[in-house]
Amino acid sequence: MKLLLDENIPNPLKKELSDFDVFTVQDQDWQGKENGELLKLMFENNFDALITADKNLQSQQNFKTYPIPVSVLNVPRLTYKHILELIPKLKEILNTDLKPGSVVIKNN
């Protein structure tokens, strides 16, 4: 599975997802792209899912245009330590049948 980490996700998270083919927005030289343009580039480059912390993405985008699954990480602070706590749940979701649209992942 080919994943893209949005630019708001700390790059060290890449190593925590080594079971997958993971790229960062910086790896792709897509920094500063608007969400719609980013989803279009992902679709054109055969990405399977986006990992982001952008909680507004689900209300800003029409996932019928670019049917890419998006996992939105909902953490109290956008730090590697806080995101690391969500990795088991994220992996579980990524290993299931992902559907286009967004899924919010947070600690219970």
C-alpha positions as a Markdown table, in Angstrom:
| # | Residue | x | y | z |
|---|---|---|---|---|
| 1 | Met | 0.0 | 0.0 | 0.0 |
| 2 | Lys | 1.4 | 3.4 | -1.0 |
| 3 | Leu | 0.8 | 6.1 | 1.6 |
| 4 | Leu | 1.4 | 9.8 | 1.7 |
| 5 | Leu | 2.1 | 11.6 | 5.0 |
| 6 | Asp | 0.7 | 15.2 | 4.8 |
| 7 | Glu | 3.1 | 18.0 | 5.6 |
| 8 | Asn | 1.6 | 18.4 | 9.1 |
| 9 | Ile | 2.6 | 14.9 | 10.1 |
| 10 | Pro | 6.1 | 14.6 | 11.7 |
| 11 | Asn | 8.5 | 12.8 | 9.2 |
| 12 | Pro | 9.8 | 10.3 | 11.8 |
| 13 | Leu | 6.3 | 8.7 | 11.6 |
| 14 | Lys | 7.5 | 7.2 | 8.3 |
| 15 | Lys | 9.6 | 4.6 | 10.1 |
| 16 | Glu | 6.7 | 3.5 | 12.3 |
| 17 | Leu | 4.8 | 2.6 | 9.1 |
| 18 | Ser | 7.6 | 0.6 | 7.5 |
| 19 | Asp | 5.1 | -2.2 | 6.6 |
| 20 | Phe | 3.9 | 0.2 | 3.9 |
| 21 | Asp | 5.4 | 2.1 | 1.0 |
| 22 | Val | 5.4 | 5.5 | 2.7 |
| 23 | Phe | 6.2 | 8.9 | 1.2 |
| 24 | Thr | 6.0 | 12.4 | 2.7 |
| 25 | Val | 4.7 | 15.5 | 1.0 |
| 26 | Gln | 8.4 | 16.7 | 1.1 |
| 27 | Asp | 9.6 | 13.5 | -0.6 |
| 28 | Gln | 7.2 | 14.2 | -3.5 |
| 29 | Asp | 8.1 | 18.0 | -3.5 |
| 30 | Trp | 4.4 | 18.8 | -3.0 |
| 31 | Gln | 4.8 | 21.3 | -0.1 |
| 32 | Gly | 2.2 | 24.0 | 0.0 |
| 33 | Lys | -0.3 | 22.3 | -2.3 |
| 34 | Glu | -3.9 | 22.9 | -1.5 |
| 35 | Asn | -5.9 | 19.9 | -0.4 |
| 36 | Gly | -7.7 | 19.4 | -3.7 |
| 37 | Glu | -4.5 | 19.7 | -5.7 |
| 38 | Leu | -2.8 | 17.3 | -3.3 |
| 39 | Leu | -5.6 | 14.7 | -3.7 |
| 40 | Lys | -5.4 | 15.1 | -7.5 |
| 41 | Leu | -1.6 | 14.5 | -7.5 |
| 42 | Met | -2.1 | 11.5 | -5.2 |
| 43 | Phe | -4.7 | 10.0 | -7.5 |
| 44 | Glu | -2.5 | 10.6 | -10.6 |
| 45 | Asn | 0.5 | 9.0 | -8.8 |
| 46 | Asn | -1.3 | 5.9 | -7.6 |
| 47 | Phe | -1.3 | 6.6 | -3.9 |
| 48 | Asp | -3.7 | 4.5 | -1.8 |
| 49 | Ala | -4.2 | 6.7 | 1.2 |
| 50 | Leu | -3.4 | 10.0 | 2.9 |
| 51 | Ile | -2.4 | 10.4 | 6.6 |
| 52 | Thr | -3.1 | 13.9 | 7.9 |
| 53 | Ala | -4.0 | 15.9 | 10.9 |
| 54 | Asp | -6.2 | 18.3 | 8.9 |
| 55 | Lys | -9.6 | 17.9 | 10.6 |
| 56 | Asn | -11.2 | 20.3 | 8.1 |
| 57 | Leu | -10.3 | 18.1 | 5.1 |
| 58 | Gln | -13.5 | 16.0 | 5.3 |
| 59 | Ser | -15.7 | 19.1 | 5.0 |
| 60 | Gln | -13.6 | 20.8 | 2.3 |
| 61 | Gln | -13.2 | 18.0 | -0.2 |
| 62 | Asn | -15.5 | 16.0 | -2.4 |
| 63 | Phe | -14.1 | 12.5 | -2.2 |
| 64 | Lys | -16.1 | 11.4 | -5.2 |
| 65 | Thr | -13.8 | 13.4 | -7.4 |
| 66 | Tyr | -10.6 | 11.8 | -6.1 |
| 67 | Pro | -11.6 | 8.6 | -4.3 |
| 68 | Ile | -8.7 | 8.4 | -1.9 |
| 69 | Pro | -9.0 | 7.1 | 1.7 |
| 70 | Val | -7.9 | 9.7 | 4.2 |
| 71 | Ser | -7.0 | 8.9 | 7.8 |
| 72 | Val | -7.3 | 12.0 | 10.0 |
| 73 | Leu | -5.2 | 11.8 | 13.2 |
| 74 | Asn | -7.0 | 13.6 | 16.0 |
| 75 | Val | -4.4 | 14.3 | 18.7 |
| 76 | Pro | -4.3 | 16.9 | 21.5 |
| 77 | Arg | -0.9 | 18.2 | 20.3 |
| 78 | Leu | 0.6 | 17.6 | 16.9 |
| 79 | Thr | 3.8 | 16.0 | 18.1 |
| 80 | Tyr | 5.5 | 12.7 | 17.3 |
| 81 | Lys | 4.9 | 11.4 | 20.8 |
| 82 | His | 1.1 | 12.1 | 20.6 |
| 83 | Ile | 0.8 | 10.6 | 17.1 |
| 84 | Leu | 2.8 | 7.6 | 18.1 |
| 85 | Glu | 0.0 | 6.5 | 20.5 |
| 86 | Leu | -2.3 | 6.2 | 17.4 |
| 87 | Ile | 0.0 | 4.0 | 15.3 |
| 88 | Pro | -1.6 | 0.6 | 16.4 |
| 89 | Lys | -5.1 | 1.9 | 15.5 |
| 90 | Leu | -3.9 | 3.5 | 12.3 |
| 91 | Lys | -2.2 | 0.2 | 11.2 |
| 92 | Glu | -5.3 | -1.7 | 11.9 |
| 93 | Ile | -7.4 | 0.6 | 9.8 |
| 94 | Leu | -4.8 | 0.6 | 7.0 |
| 95 | Asn | -4.9 | -3.2 | 6.9 |
| 96 | Thr | -8.7 | -3.3 | 6.6 |
| 97 | Asp | -10.8 | -2.6 | 3.5 |
| 98 | Leu | -10.2 | 1.2 | 3.2 |
| 99 | Lys | -13.0 | 3.2 | 1.5 |
| 100 | Pro | -12.7 | 6.6 | -0.1 |
| 101 | Gly | -13.4 | 9.5 | 2.2 |
| 102 | Ser | -12.0 | 10.2 | 5.6 |
| 103 | Val | -11.7 | 8.3 | 8.8 |
| 104 | Val | -10.9 | 10.2 | 12.1 |
| 105 | Ile | -8.6 | 8.2 | 14.3 |
| 106 | Lys | -8.3 | 9.3 | 17.9 |
| 107 | Asn | -7.5 | 7.8 | 21.3 |
| 108 | Asn | -10.6 | 6.7 | 23.3 |
